[in-house]
Amino acid sequence: MSLKALSEDIQRRSREMDRQRSSALVLLKRQKCELQQQVQKIPLPVMIGLALVGDS
Protein backbone atom coordinates (compact mmCIF):
# COMPACT_ATOMS: atom_id res chain seq x y z
CA MET A 1 0.00 0.00 0.00
CA SER A 2 1.45 3.35 -0.99
CA LEU A 3 1.84 6.19 1.46
CA LYS A 4 -0.75 8.23 -0.42
CA ALA A 5 -3.31 5.42 -0.24
CA LEU A 6 -2.52 4.88 3.44
CA SER A 7 -2.94 8.59 4.15
CA GLU A 8 -6.28 8.67 2.31
CA ASP A 9 -7.45 5.60 4.23
CA ILE A 10 -6.50 7.23 7.55
CA GLN A 11 -8.32 10.43 6.62
CA ARG A 12 -11.42 8.49 5.53
CA ARG A 13 -11.47 6.53 8.79
CA SER A 14 -10.96 9.72 10.78
CA ARG A 15 -13.97 11.35 9.07
CA GLU A 16 -16.05 8.24 9.75
CA MET A 17 -15.05 8.29 13.44
CA ASP A 18 -16.02 11.97 13.63
CA ARG A 19 -19.45 11.16 12.13
CA GLN A 20 -19.94 8.29 14.57
CA ARG A 21 -18.90 10.47 17.52
CA SER A 22 -21.31 13.18 16.43
CA SER A 23 -24.16 10.67 16.06
CA ALA A 24 -23.41 9.21 19.49
CA LEU A 25 -23.49 12.68 21.06
CA VAL A 26 -26.85 13.40 19.43
CA LEU A 27 -28.25 10.13 20.80
CA LEU A 28 -26.90 10.85 24.29
CA LYS A 29 -28.41 14.32 24.28
CA ARG A 30 -31.77 12.91 23.16
CA GLN A 31 -31.68 10.24 25.88
CA LYS A 32 -30.78 12.84 28.51
CA CYS A 33 -33.75 15.00 27.49
CA GLU A 34 -36.10 12.00 27.55
CA LEU A 35 -34.82 10.96 30.98
CA GLN A 36 -35.30 14.47 32.37
CA GLN A 37 -38.88 14.49 31.07
CA GLN A 38 -39.57 11.10 32.65
CA VAL A 39 -38.05 12.12 35.98
CA GLN A 40 -40.24 15.21 36.11
CA LYS A 41 -43.31 12.94 35.96
CA ILE A 42 -42.27 10.94 39.07
CA PRO A 43 -44.08 12.20 42.20
CA LEU A 44 -41.78 13.72 44.83
CA PRO A 45 -42.63 11.19 47.60
CA VAL A 46 -41.71 8.33 45.26
CA MET A 47 -38.40 9.99 44.37
CA ILE A 48 -37.57 10.50 48.05
CA GLY A 49 -38.44 6.87 48.78
CA LEU A 50 -36.25 5.65 45.94
CA ALA A 51 -33.39 7.83 47.13
CA LEU A 52 -33.65 6.41 50.65
CA VAL A 53 -33.83 2.82 49.42
CA GLY A 54 -30.90 3.37 47.06
CA ASP A 55 -28.81 4.91 49.84
CA SER A 56 -29.02 1.87 52.11
Secondary structure, DSSP 8 states (H G I E B T S, - for coil): --HHHHHHHHHHHHHHHHHHHHHHHHHHHHHHHHHHHHHHTS-HHHHHHHHHHHH-
